[in-house]
Amino acid sequence: MRSYFPDRLALEALEWIERNSSKFELPDDVTGADSDPNWTMKPVGELAQLSSSIIGVSEPDGEVRRLAAELLDFCWRQVHEGMTLLRIFREEPTATYPLEIYAAFAGGGLRHPGFEEFASSVCATRSWRLAEQDPNRRLGVLDAERRSGLSPHGPFEPALRRTWLGGLPEPWTMDRGAGYHLTHTVFHVTEWGRAPHRMPEDLEAYLGAWLPCWLDSCVEAGQWDLTCELLAVGASMPGPPDVEHLGPAWESVGRARRSDGSLPEEGTGPAGDDPDTAFAYSYHSTLAAAFAAALTAFRLRTASPSRSGPPVGSPGGSPGESNGRET
């Protein structure tokens, strides 16, 4: 595990992202008929969210933080400091993704007052409150409202308990879709790993028991993107990361990486030498690896086995997809 875990991995992954940052650039007409938000706005939102999260857990004067900050600023320029998101939200007031992407910037201290003013009106409507959504998506919207400085449209704890993870399902029912749902449930609860004490004790115990098994299954299947998200979950628990159980997965991720620092989503990646295809099926897994590594390194430096605050739902403790993957 020492060869890959976790200090150098985050840096090398971010260096690959930085070298390929031009591929995240938005088209001039990002809402045009020929523009698919799954391959325009979604990648920028993912880059913004994970860069912001890495900034929050990296060394203040380190190279990882510098690169993550530059990438977040790059994304902010791509959305014209929030104006693009406001324009999209005005055109699609029932869509949640403009707010979810904006929350990634707001969490990093980048804000647009006009966007927040418009969002506060939209999010107060009955239509917004009654929109039919997957439980995990609703949890994400509540978290996005909180991070954007808005009043969440509903309570967090009941929404958490309607998610797959919140119901403590039979562990053998975990599949790829449920895996991404549970990882993002953890991220929404723990503020992307920065508030591990907000994880309820029953969910902590459940994840502690079954996360190593799920990691083994993902590694065996070569599902590197989901493996990295589960590694980030392992670093989001109240106690220190379980190096004994997480270490073998980190070793496998290290072996799966390409020599340029990128990580394919699955297996060895798509066949052929087309650079755009290789990027499309590597950027998120590479970002996830950088985030999981940076978060794990941070938790190993700072985590204590004891809880430092109330779980989600307690007084003072409430935090706010085209391929099955979520940001």
C-alpha positions in Angstrom: 0.0 0.0 0.0 2.9 2.4 0.6 3.5 2.8 -3.1 0.2 4.4 -3.8 -1.6 5.4 -0.6 -2.5 8.2 -0.4 -0.2 11.2 -0.7 1.2 11.0 -4.2 -2.0 9.6 -5.7 -4.1 12.7 -5.1 -1.4 14.9 -6.6 -0.8 12.8 -9.7 -4.5 12.5 -10.4 -5.0 16.2 -10.2 -2.0 16.8 -12.4 -3.7 14.7 -15.1 -6.9 16.6 -14.7 -5.1 19.9 -14.9 -3.3 18.8 -18.1 -6.7 17.9 -19.6 -8.7 20.8 -18.2 -9.5 22.1 -21.7 -11.8 19.1 -22.2 -14.1 20.5 -19.5 -14.6 23.8 -21.3 -18.2 24.6 -22.0 -19.6 25.3 -25.5 -20.7 28.8 -26.2 -24.4 27.7 -26.4 -24.5 25.4 -23.4 -28.3 25.2 -23.5 -28.5 24.6 -27.3 -30.3 21.6 -28.8 -27.0 19.9 -29.6 -25.6 20.4 -26.1 -26.0 17.4 -23.8 -25.8 18.6 -20.1 -24.5 15.1 -19.2 -21.3 15.9 -21.1 -21.1 19.6 -20.6 -22.6 20.9 -17.3 -22.3 17.6 -15.4 -18.5 17.2 -15.8 -18.0 20.8 -14.8 -20.1 20.3 -11.8 -18.3 17.2 -10.8 -14.9 18.9 -11.2 -16.1 21.8 -9.1 -17.6 19.6 -6.3 -14.6 17.4 -6.0 -12.1 20.2 -6.3 -13.9 22.2 -3.6 -14.0 19.1 -1.4 -10.3 18.5 -1.9 -9.5 22.1 -0.9 -11.3 21.5 2.3 -9.2 18.6 3.4 -5.7 19.3 1.9 -2.7 21.0 3.4 -3.0 24.8 3.2 0.3 25.3 1.5 0.5 22.0 -0.4 0.5 21.4 -4.1 -2.7 19.4 -4.0 -4.6 22.4 -2.5 -3.0 24.7 -5.1 -4.1 22.5 -8.0 -7.6 22.0 -6.6 -8.0 25.7 -6.1 -6.9 26.4 -9.7 -9.4 23.9 -11.0 -12.2 25.3 -9.0 -11.5 28.8 -10.3 -11.4 27.4 -13.8 -14.9 25.9 -13.3 -16.1 29.2 -11.9 -14.9 31.0 -15.0 -16.6 28.4 -17.2 -20.0 29.2 -15.7 -19.2 33.0 -15.9 -19.1 33.4 -12.2 -22.6 31.9 -11.8 -24.3 33.8 -14.6 -24.5 30.6 -16.8 -26.2 28.7 -13.9 -28.7 31.5 -13.4 -29.6 31.5 -17.1 -30.1 27.8 -17.1 -32.2 27.9 -13.9 -34.4 30.7 -15.3 -34.9 28.6 -18.5 -35.5 25.4 -16.5 -36.9 26.4 -13.0 -38.0 22.8 -12.3 -34.5 21.4 -12.9 -32.4 20.7 -9.8 -29.0 20.4 -11.4 -28.3 24.2 -11.6 -28.7 24.5 -7.9 -26.7 21.3 -7.2 -23.8 22.6 -9.3 -24.0 26.1 -7.8 -23.8 24.5 -4.3 -20.4 23.1 -5.2 -19.1 26.6 -5.8 -20.9 28.1 -2.8 -19.3 25.4 -0.6 -16.0 26.7 -1.8 -16.9 30.4 -1.1 -17.8 31.4 -4.6 -21.3 33.0 -4.7 -23.6 34.8 -7.0 -26.2 36.9 -5.2 -28.6 37.0 -8.2 -28.6 33.2 -8.5 -29.4 32.9 -4.8 -32.2 35.4 -5.0 -33.8 33.6 -7.9 -33.3 30.2 -6.2 -34.8 31.3 -3.0 -38.0 32.1 -4.9 -38.1 28.9 -6.9 -37.2 26.7 -3.9 -40.1 28.1 -1.9 -42.7 27.0 -4.4 -45.1 24.1 -3.8 -43.9 22.6 -7.1 -40.3 22.4 -5.9 -41.4 20.9 -2.5 -43.6 18.3 -4.2 -41.4 17.3 -7.0 -41.2 13.5 -7.4 -37.5 12.5 -6.9 -35.5 9.5 -6.0 -34.8 9.6 -2.2 -31.1 10.1 -2.7 -31.7 12.9 -5.1 -34.0 14.6 -2.7 -31.4 14.4 0.0 -28.9 15.9 -2.4 -31.2 18.8 -3.2 -31.8 19.5 0.5 -28.0 19.5 1.0 -27.6 21.8 -2.0 -30.1 24.3 -0.6 -28.2 24.3 2.7 -24.8 24.8 1.1 -26.2 27.6 -1.1 -27.5 29.6 2.0 -31.1 28.8 1.3 -33.7 27.4 3.7 -34.1 23.6 3.0 -37.6 22.8 1.7 -38.0 19.9 4.2 -36.3 18.1 7.1 -33.1 16.2 6.5 -33.5 13.2 8.8 -36.7 11.8 7.3 -35.3 12.2 3.8 -32.1 10.4 4.9 -34.2 7.5 6.2 -36.0 7.1 2.9 -32.7 6.4 1.0 -31.3 3.0 0.4 -28.6 3.3 3.0 -30.9 5.0 5.5 -33.2 1.9 5.5 -30.3 -0.5 6.4 -31.1 -2.9 3.6 -29.9 -6.5 3.3 -26.3 -6.1 2.4 -26.4 -8.7 -0.3 -28.8 -6.4 -2.3 -26.0 -3.8 -2.9 -25.4 -3.4 -6.7 -23.8 -0.7 -8.8 -26.8 1.7 -8.6 -27.2 1.2 -4.9 -23.5 1.7 -4.5 -23.5 5.1 -6.0 -26.7 6.0 -4.0 -25.1 5.0 -0.7 -21.8 6.9 -1.4 -23.6 10.1 -2.1 -25.9 9.6 0.8 -22.7 9.5 3.0 -21.3 12.6 1.2 -24.5 14.6 1.7 -24.7 13.6 5.4 -21.0 14.3 6.2 -20.4 17.4 4.0 -18.2 15.4 1.7 -16.2 13.9 4.6 -15.6 17.1 6.5 -18.2 16.5 9.2 -17.9 12.7 10.0 -19.6 13.2 13.4 -22.9 13.8 11.6 -23.1 10.1 10.5 -25.8 8.4 12.6 -24.4 5.6 14.7 -26.6 2.8 13.2 -25.4 3.8 9.7 -21.8 3.9 10.9 -22.1 0.4 12.3 -23.7 -0.9 9.2 -21.1 0.6 6.9 -18.3 -0.6 9.2 -19.6 -4.2 8.9 -20.2 -4.3 5.2 -18.0 -1.8 3.4 -14.9 -4.1 3.3 -17.1 -6.8 1.5 -18.5 -4.3 -1.0 -15.0 -3.0 -1.7 -13.7 -6.5 -2.4 -16.5 -7.1 -4.8 -15.9 -3.8 -6.7 -12.2 -4.5 -6.9 -12.8 -8.0 -8.2 -15.1 -6.5 -10.9 -12.6 -3.8 -11.7 -15.2 -1.0 -10.9 -12.5 1.6 -10.1 -14.8 4.6 -10.0 -17.1 3.0 -7.5 -14.2 1.6 -5.6 -12.8 5.1 -5.1 -16.1 6.5 -4.0 -16.4 3.6 -1.4 -12.8 4.4 -0.3 -14.0 8.0 0.3 -16.9 6.6 2.3 -14.4 4.7 4.4 -12.6 8.0 5.1 -15.9 9.8 6.0 -16.7 7.7 9.1 -16.4 9.2 12.6 -13.4 6.9 13.5 -10.0 6.9 11.7 -9.9 5.1 8.3 -9.6 1.3 8.7 -6.2 1.0 7.0 -6.2 -2.8 7.4 -9.3 -3.3 5.4 -9.0 -0.3 3.0 -5.4 -0.9 2.2 -5.8 -3.8 -0.3 -8.3 -1.7 -2.3 -5.9 1.1 -2.4 -3.2 -1.2 -3.7 -5.5 -2.4 -6.4 -6.4 1.2 -7.4 -2.7 1.9 -7.6 -2.1 -1.0 -10.0 -5.1 0.0 -12.1 -3.9 3.5 -12.7 -2.3 4.3 -16.0 1.3 5.6 -16.2 -0.1 9.2 -16.9 -1.9 9.2 -13.5 -5.4 8.6 -14.8 -7.7 5.9 -13.7 -10.3 4.1 -15.9 -13.8 3.8 -14.7 -13.8 0.1 -15.2 -11.2 -2.5 -16.1 -8.5 -1.0 -18.4 -10.9 1.4 -20.0 -12.3 1.6 -23.6 -10.5 0.0 -26.5 -8.8 2.2 -29.0 -6.6 5.2 -28.9 -9.2 8.0 -29.2 -8.1 10.6 -26.6 -11.6 12.1 -26.2 -13.1 8.7 -25.5 -10.3 7.8 -23.0 -10.9 11.1 -21.2 -14.7 10.6 -21.0 -14.3 7.3 -19.3 -11.4 8.3 -17.0 -12.1 11.9 -15.7 -14.6 11.1 -13.0 -12.8 8.0 -11.7 -9.5 10.0 -11.6 -11.2 12.8 -9.7 -12.8 10.3 -7.3 -9.4 8.8 -6.7 -7.9 12.2 -6.0 -10.8 13.0 -3.6 -10.6 9.7 -1.8 -6.8 9.9 -1.4 -6.9 13.5 -0.2 -9.7 12.8 2.3 -8.0 9.6 3.6 -4.7 11.5 4.1 -6.5 14.2 6.0 -8.4 11.8 8.2 -5.3 9.9 9.1 -3.7 13.1 10.2 -6.6 14.4 12.2 -9.3 11.8 13.0 -10.0 10.7 16.5 -11.8 7.5 17.4 -14.3 9.5 19.6 -17.1 11.5 18.2 -16.7 15.3 18.2 -20.3 16.4 17.7 -24.0 15.3 17.3 -25.2 13.0 14.5 -27.4 14.2 11.7 -30.9 15.0 13.0 -29.7 16.0 16.5 -30.0 19.6 17.7 -27.3 21.6 16.0 -26.2 18.6 13.9 -28.3 18.7 10.7 -26.4 19.4 7.5 -28.3 20.8 5.4 -26.5 10.5 -14.4 -26.2 9.3 -17.4 -24.2 6.2 -16.5 -25.7 5.6 -13.1 -23.0 7.7 -11.5 -23.7 10.8 -9.5 -21.6 13.8 -8.8 
